[in-house]
Amino acid sequence: MQFAVTTLAGMAIGYWLDRRYLPSPLGLLGGLLVGSVVGMYVLAKSLDKK
């Protein structure tokens, strides 16, 4: 769930940046990448505590 939420949040921010400032899907792809990386970090950190 944490991975999905962070990935979708990154995509949403990237989509907003595309609509507001960028004419191409670079913001969406960048948001997907950043959201996935942050999601993996959060997931690994939560699994490390258990």
N, C-alpha and C positions, 0 to 999 in steps of 0.2 A: 504494500500500500504506500509506503514512504517513497519508494522508487517511482511509482506511477505519479504520485502527487508532485514530486519535484520535477519530473520530466514534463508533465503537462503544464506546470507553472512556467518553466523555461520556454516551452513552445508558445504559451500565451503572451509572454513578454516579448518574445521574438516576433510574433505576429503583430503585436501592437507597434513595435518599432518599424516593421515593414509598412504597415498602413500609414504611419505617421511620417517617417523619414526616408525609408528606403524603397526603391521601385522594384526590387527583386526579392526572392525568397531567402536572402542571406541572413536576415534576422531570425527567421523561423528555423533555419538549419543551425545557426549558431546557438539559438535558444535550446534546441533539441540536444545539441552536443553538451552545452553547459549544464542543462538540467539532468542529463544522464550521468555526467561525471559527479555532480553534487549528490544525486540519488544513490550512486554506487558508494560514495564516501559515507553518507548517512547510514546506508544499509550495513556496510562493513563495520562501522563504529558501533552500531546497535548489536550486531552479532558478536563483537568482541567483548561486550559487557556481560554476555550470558555465559 
